Amino acid sequence: MSEQPQFDILVVGGGMVGSALALGLSRQGWNVGLVEGADRKSLMQAPGEAASVEDFDPRVSAISVASQRLLEQLGVWSDITSGRHCSYQTMTVWDGDGTGRIQFEAAELRAPALGTIIENRRIVRALFDALADSTATLIDGVRVSGWWQDEQTRGIRLEDGQAIGARLVIAADGAHSRLRQWVGLPTREWDYGQQAIVCTARTAQSHGFTAWQRFSPTGPLAFLPLLTESGDEHFCSIVWSQDTEEARRLMALDDDAFKAKLERAIERELGAVDVVSRRHAFPLRQRHAKEYIATGFALVGDAAHTIHPLAGQGANLGYGDVRALLDELASARSKGIDPDNELVLARYQRRRKGENLAMIAAMEGFKQLFGRDELTLRWLRNAGMRWLNQLGPIKNRIAAEAMGLDA
């Protein structure tokens, strides 16, 4: 086995969450390693200009104000937004089986935007550009094959034979985290019985810098606004969550039939759907680790929790983890405390576990509320949406919390 490089902190997984965490830790002065299975050249490749629906990354995130602040603090926000992105000033949500509708406006919150839709690869590229100029050590293009631990250190084995040790190992390796499984942290999880269909569409009408979401008994449909380099406002990222059998039927349609279904599902709010990109579908599963920490080990992002995409909060919850862990480790470093200190890690878990569980419960509640078709329940939810839409202070408080304005 090759010589073991030693780190204060080792982050495993170089996606949007892991790379942001590694960058922040390096800025604090920790000796940080970041392990990523993909080759850095593929992650840092600049996306081409968007001339068609196929040019957009199907994976996008609705970045909240709180997440934007984190990326600003890391010094990468200006790089991210130097390319294509789309801030949205309005969010319109309605019940497709009734008359209930809520509209959130950035102007009512005295904010420039409710959030920003950004392709995931643009965020990762900006973070890796910054990591290249940081003190963090990047180990890329090789997969993790195992986990080991002794009294003072713990670490990972790589497929190329390296064994990499650290005082603290942080798993940011996604929903199916092998590190979480190897360390033995169990999860509570269940299948939503739905699949999310994602693609990019071009519509006849401008999206109006609005995020649109329509609920139906078989699942929600979101049209998230995109913007090309030339300022074309007719592109949207589609996230259509449907019961599994219905999702399979939709995936089997040809493009013309799918476009027609999509137009009807969004009630032609943006006119005709002119073009759609290649579609992707993935099963939806709720997952939450019972514990985020173990001796010298912590989970962040999807490795700790995954939720239904109906509110687009997955990336923002991950960045909430990053903010909390960076805060606790900065405090530890200032006091000369080791990064694997059990009290430091316990404070991180205490700060994040409750908030993440509350969001998971809220998303499950929304899914159950709109997934049932009883007449009385349908009347109550539509009446409730109309009532809430008229209560500006309460409605704006909900929007502010989702944006992280108090974070």
N, C-alpha and C positions, 0 to 999 in steps of 0.2 A: 504494500500500500504506500502511496506517495506521501511526502512530507505534509503535515497538517498545518495550513495557515490558520492563525488564531485571530478572532475578532472579538470586540466587545459585544457587538450585536450582529446577527446574521438574519437577513430578511430573505425568505424563500418565496419567489413569485414576483415577476416584474411587470404586472399589469398596472392599471391606473392607480390602484391603492398601494401596492407594494413599492412601486418606484417612487411615489410621492413620499412614503414613509422613509425609505432609504435616503432620499435627498434631504429631508428634514433632519434626520439623525446625523447625517454628515455635517450639516450646517451647525449643529450643536457641539461638534467636536468629538463625537464618538468614532471609534474605529469600526467602520461598517462594511459588511459584505452584502452584496445582492446577487442571488442566484436566479437565473432565468433560463428555462429550457430552450427558448427560441434564440436565434442568432440576432445579435444587436443590429446588424445591417438591415435585416428585414423590418425591425421595429423602428428604425430611424429613417426609413425610406420616405421621401416626401410624396404625399398624394398629389396626383395630377389635378388639373383644373376640371371642374364639373361641367360637362357639356351635355350629359344625359343622365338618366336615372341610374345607370349602371356604374357611374363614376363616384357615387357616394358610398361610404362605408355603411352597410346595413345596421351596424351596431352604433347607436348614438346614446348620449346621456343628456338628461335635463339637469344642468348644473345649477344648484341653488346659489343664493347670495352668500351663504355661509361657506359653501365649498369654493366659491370664487375667491373669497377672502383668504382661504388657506392657500390656494394656488398663487394668489398675489404675494403672500408672505414668502412662498417658496421661490418667487421671482420668475415664474413661468407663464403667468396669465397673459402678459403682453405678447409672448411668442405664440401661445395658443390662438389668441384672437387676431394675430396678424394675418392668418389665413381665414378660410371661410368658417363662419359660425352664424348663428341666428338668435339674437335676443328676442324674447317675446314679451309683449306688454299686456296681453289679455289671455285668460284661460276661460273657455266656455265648456261647461259640463251639463249634460242633460240626460233625461230618462227617455230612451227610445220608445217606451210603452206608455208614455204619459205626457204631461205638460210641464213637469218640473224642470227648471233650468236655473243654473247659478253661473254668474259671470264675475270673475275676479279681474281687477284692473290695477296695474302698477301705479297709475296716477293717483288712485285713492289711497295708496300707501306712501305716496310721495317718494317713490322709488323709480329709477330709470327703467327697470325691467323686473318681471317676475322670476326670470331665470334665463338660461342660455342653452340652446341645443347645439351640441358639439359632437362630431364624430370621435369615437373612442380612440382611433389610431392617431388623431391629431394631438390628443392629450398625452398619450404615451410617448409620441415622438418628442414633444416639447420637454417632457420629464427626462427622457434619455439624453437629449442634447445637454440639459443642465447637469445630469449625472456625469457626463464626460468631462466636465470642468470642475467636478467636486473631488473630495478626498475619498469617496466611496469606491470600493473595489467591485467591479462587475465581473461575474463569472457566468458566461452565457454560452448557449449552444450545447448544453449538456443536461441530461435529465437526472433528477434525484432518484436514487435507488434504495435508500435505507436511512435509518435513524439510529443514533447511539447516544448513551448518556453515562456519565460517571459522577462522582461527588462534586467536582468543581466545574466541569464543562459538559456540554452536550453539543450535538451537531448532526451533520448529515453525511451520507456517502453518495458519491456521484457515480454514474455509469462508467466514467473513464478511470475509476479507481481512487480518486481523491477522497479524503475524509476531511471535512471542514468543521472546525470546532469554534464555539463561542460561549460567552457567559449567558447570553440570552438569544434564543432562536424564535423568530416571529414568522408564523405561517400566513402567507398571503397568496396561497396557491389554489384559491378558488373553491367553488361549492363542493367539489368532490375531493377536497384536500386529503392527500395521502398522509401528510404529516399529522393532521388531526387524528386520523385513524391509527397511525403507528404509535402516537403518544398515548392513545386510549381515551380521548375525550368523546363521550357519547353525544348524540344529538336527539332532539325531538323533531320528527318530520312526518309530513304526510303529502300525498299526491293531491293536487288540486283537481285532477281529472280534466285538465285543459292543456292546450298547446298554444303557444304564442307564435303567430305568423308575422314575420318582419320582412319589410321590403321598402323600396322607395317609389313614390308615385309623383307624376306630374299632372297637375289639375288645370282646368280651363280658367279658373279664377284665382286670384292672389290669395294666399293664406292670411294676409292682413296681419302678420306678426302675432298670430293667435294660435294657441295650443287648443285643439278641439278634442273632446272626449265624449263619446256616446255610450251609455250603458244599455245592455239588453240582457234578457234572462240567460242567454248562452255565453255571455262574456262581454267585456268592454272593448271598444275600438278607439284608438288614438291616432290623430293626424298631428304630427309634431312639425313645426315649420322649419324649413331649411332655406339657405340663401347661397346662391352661387357667387363666385368672385365678381361677376358682372352685375350682381344685384337682382337676379331673377327671383321673384317671390312665388313661383308656381310649383316648387318642389316641397314635398312633405315626406318625413319618415313615418312609416306605418307600423303600428304595433297592434295587432288584432288578436286578442286572447279569446279563444272559443273552446267549448266543450270538445273533447278529443275527437269524437266521431265527426262533428261538424267541421273541425279544423282539417281533418283528413279529406273530407269532401271538397273543401275549398282549395286545398293544395292540389287536388286531382284535376281541377278545372283548367282549361286553356286560358290564355291571358285575356281574351275578349270577355269570356264568361266571368272571370274573376273581377275584371274591371267593373262589369255591370253589377255584380254583387257588392263590390266596395262602394260604388256610387249610392246604391240603395241604403246600405248600412249607415253611411254618413249623412243620409237624407239630402244629398246633393248640396250640402252647405257650400262646397267649393266648385259647384258646377260639375261638368263631366270629368271623369278620370281618364286622361288622354293616354298615358303610358304607365306601365308598372315594370319594375325591375324583376330580376330573378328572386323568387320567394324562398325564405328559409323558415323552418318550423322547429321549435324545441319544446319539450314537455315542461310544465310548470310544477314545481315542488316547493313547498315551504320547508325550511330547515333552520334549526336554531341549536347551537351547541349549548349543552347544559352548563358547561363551564368554559370560560374563555381562556383560562390560564392553567398551567401546571408548573412544576418546578423548572425555572429557567425557560419557560415557554409561554407564548401568547398567540392568540388568533386575532386576525383583523379581516374586515371586509367579508366577502362571500364565504370564506373559510369558517367564519363565525355565524353567519346568518344569510339566508336568502328569503326574499319576499315576493309576493305577486307584483308584476310590473305595472299594475293599474294606476299607480300614482307616480311612477318613475323615480322612486326614492332609493333604489338600490345603491347607486354610486354615491349618493349623498350620505347614506348611513355609513358606508365604508370610509368616506372622508371624515365623518364624525369620529370614527374609531381612531383615525390617524391623528386628528387634532388632540383628542384626549390622551393618547399614548405619548405624543410628542410633549405635551404639557407635563405629564408625570415624569418622563425621563429627563426633561430639562431641569426640573426641580431636583431630581435625584442627583444629577451631575453637579449642580451648583452646591450640593451639600456633601459631595464626595461619596455618595452611596452607589453601590454596584447596580448595574441595570437589571440584574436578576433578583433583586431584593423582593421578597414575597409581599411586603406591605405596599411597595410601589405598584406591583402588578395587581394586587387586590384593589387598590384605588382605581386603577384603569377599568377593571371589570365592573366595579360598583357604578362608575360614571356611565358606562355604555350599556350594560345589560338591561337596565330598566327602560331606557329610552328605546332601545331596539325592540324589546318585547312589546312596548306600547304601540310602536308603528306596525309590528306584525299583527297585533290584535286588531288595530284599526283597519288594516287592509283585509283581514279575514271578515271583519264585520261588514265592510262595504261589499265584498264579494257575496256574502250570504244575503245581504239586504236586496241587492239588485238581481240576484240569481233566483229569487223566488217570485212566483207569478200570481199569488193569491190576490184577489180583487181588493180586499181591505188593506193589505200591505202595500199594494201598488198605490192606492189612494193616499195612504199615510206618507210614503216616501216622496211623492210628488208635491203634496201639500207642504211637507217639511222643506223641500228644496225651494219652493216659492217663498215660504216664510223666511228662510235663512237669507235668501237673496235680497230681501228688503231690510235686513238688519245689518246695516253697514259696519258698525263697530265689531260685532261678533264675527261676521264674515271676514273682515279684514284681519282680525286677530288670528283666525285659522290660517289665512294666507301668509301672514307674517311668520307664524311658527313653521310652516312648510318651507318658507324661504330661508329660515335660520336668521332672521333679522335680530333676534334677541341672543343669538349665539355669540 
